Amino acid sequence: MTTALVTGANKGIGLEIVKQLIDLGMTVHLGARDPERGEKAAADTGARFVQLDVADPASVRRAADSLERLDVLVNNAGITGGRLNSPGDVDTANVREVYETNVIGPIIVTEAFLPLLRRSAHGRIVNMSSTVGSLADMMSNDYPDSLAYVPSKTALNAVTVLYAKKEPGLRVNAGCPGYCATDLNNHNGIRTAAQGAGIAVTLATLDDDGPTGGFYDDNGAIAW
């Protein structure tokens, strides 16, 4: 049976990814920082709870040591930082906190679980990114000009490409869920969390000859 781990999965898009992967017959490990919330979410979905804070290397290592196999890793955990951080009005400590979760976190998690993923016959890594991080239209789009969240997703896209380059035996891709109504945006999004989870599930279940090193949403490839 295919085994998956989803980070930041006790609510929102992460929780919906867990549900949809379970519906496909996978054994899913639900990663979350808070044991109480994580245990409850796992019990509600039939997942297996794993305490994991992506910004805490020790907790990530304990999580990796607790698993015997892994086929799919979904790096979903992410934060906005709670403030705009527009150029000219930046809280650098806040920017650092966002990068720790959105960029360094996925690297820490991926490095910890790479040995298991390499042993899988169908290893997949999905990094949950956003079109706001696309350099192709950053000058022309009307997204908030955050020096925290926006470039953290640009950096995550670069991380995705480099892992795809160095791990040809795996399928490593970035996915954008779209503007979903979650706690991340005070539920102002126009899509549901379940809809946003779809691209992660698609990339997690790619055929062995499927693409790697790409950036996708429900409509297909996105320009970097």
N, C-alpha and C positions, 0 to 999 in steps of 0.2 A: 504494500500500500504506500502511496506517495505521502511523504511527510513534509509539512510546511511550518514555517515560523513567521508570524506577523508582528512587528513591533508597534508600539503605541496603539494597541488593539482593544482596549477596554471600552471604547466608545467611537462614535463617528464613522468615518470611512474605514478605519482599521477594523472595527467590529464587523462592518458589513463585508469586508474582504474575508474575514474569518468565516462568517456564515456561508458565503458563497463557495468557498473552497471546501467546507464540510459537505455542502450539498452535492459537490462533485465526487465525494467519497474519500477525500483526503483526511489524514490525521493531522490536526492543526494545533500548534502550540501558540497560545495567545500571550504575547509579551506585553507587560505593563509595569509601570513603576510602583503603583499602589497595590499592595497585596489584597486589600479588602475589595477594591473595585475590580481588580483582575480576577480574583477567585469567583466573584459573583458573575462577571461576564462569561467566564469559562463554563460555569455551571449552567448558565442560561442557554449556551450555544452547543454544549457538548465538546468544547475544546479542552485542551490541557493547559493550565496556567503555568507561565514561567515568569518569575520576577526578574525584570530586566529594565534598567535605566540606561539608555544609550549613551548618556554623558558620564556614566560611571563604569570605567573599564573593569573593575572588580566584579560588579554585578553581571556584566556581559560574559566574563570568563566563567563565572559560576553557572550561568545559563548554558553556555557551550559545553561545559563539562557534564551537564545533566542530560544531554541528548546523546543517543547512540547513532542516530542517522538524521540526515536532512537532505531533502531534494529541492525545496523551494524556500528562498528567503525573500520576504517583502519588507524593505526598509520604509516603513510608513510614518514613524514617529517624526513630528515636526512642530515648530512653534513660530509665531510671528514676532514675538518679543513684546507685544502689547502697546507699542508706540510706533509712530511713523518712521523716525530716523531719516528724515529728508535731508539731502545735502544742505549744509549750512546750519543744521539743527540736529546734531547727532549725539546720542548717548553711547559712547564707545563701549562701555561695559555691557550695555544691552545688546549691541551688535555682536560682541564676543559671545554672549550667552546664546544668541540665535545660531551662530556658526557652530558652537559646541554641539548643539542638538541636531541641526539640519545638515551639517557637513562632516564634522569630526565624528559624530555619532554613527552615521552609516559606515564610515571607514572602520571604526572600532568593531562594530558588529560584524561587518563583512570579513574582516581579518580573522576574527575569532571563529567564525563558522566555515571559513574556506576549506579546512581539511575535510569536513563532513560533506560539503558540496562537491568537492573534487572526487569523492568516492561514489557519488551518485551517478547513475547511468543517464540521468536526465536533469542535471543541475540547472536551476534557474535563479537569477537574482533580479528583483524588480525594485527600482528606486522611485518612490513617489515624488515627482517633481511638479513643476507648474510652468505654463506658458509665459508667466511673468518673467521667468529667468531666461527667455529666449533672446539672444543678442540680435537676432535677425530683425525684430520689430520693436526693440526697446526704446528707440528714439521716437517712434511714431505712436506707440500705444498710449492708452489713457490710464494705465495701472498706476497705483501709488508709487512714488519714487523713493522707496525704502532702501536705505543702504544696509539694512539688516536682512530682511526676508528675500527681497528680489535677487541680489547677487548670491545669496546662499543657495538658491535653486540653480543659478548659472554654474556655480561651483559643483553642485551635485551632479549636474549634467556632465561636466568634465570628468568627475570621478567615475561616472558610469562608463564613459568611453574608454578610460584607461583600464578599468577592470575587464571590459570586453576584449581589449587588445591583448592583455596579459593572460587571460583565461579563455583560450579558444574552445576548450571543452565544455564551457558553460554558455548559456544564453543570458546575457546581461543587458537590460534595457531600462530606460526611464519612462514613466507614464504620467500623464497629466489627467487628474480626475475631473477637471472643470471646476466651475465656481459652485461649490456645493454648500448647502446650509448645514453648518457644523459650529461647534463652539469656537473654532478658529476665527470665524467672522461674525460671531454673535447671531448665527443662523440667518444671515442676510443673503445667502447664496440662492441661485435659481435652479439648482439641481439637487436631487436627494443624495444622501450619503450612499445609498444602494446603487444609484446610477454611477456615482463617482468610483465605486469599487470595481466596476466592470472592466476598466482598462488593466487594472492590476491582475485580475483573474485571467484575462486574455493573455497577458505577457507571462504569467506564471504557468500557463498550460500550452505554450508554444510547442510545435513539433520540433524534433531534433534538428531538422534542417531550417528552422525558423531564423529570423533575423537576430542579430546581436549588435550592441553598440548603437542602438537607435533611440529615438524620442517619439512617443506616440500618445495620441488621445483616441477617442472613439471614432474620429474621422480619418485616422491614419497617421502617417509620419508628420512630425512637426519640425520646422527648420530650427536648427540650433541657435 
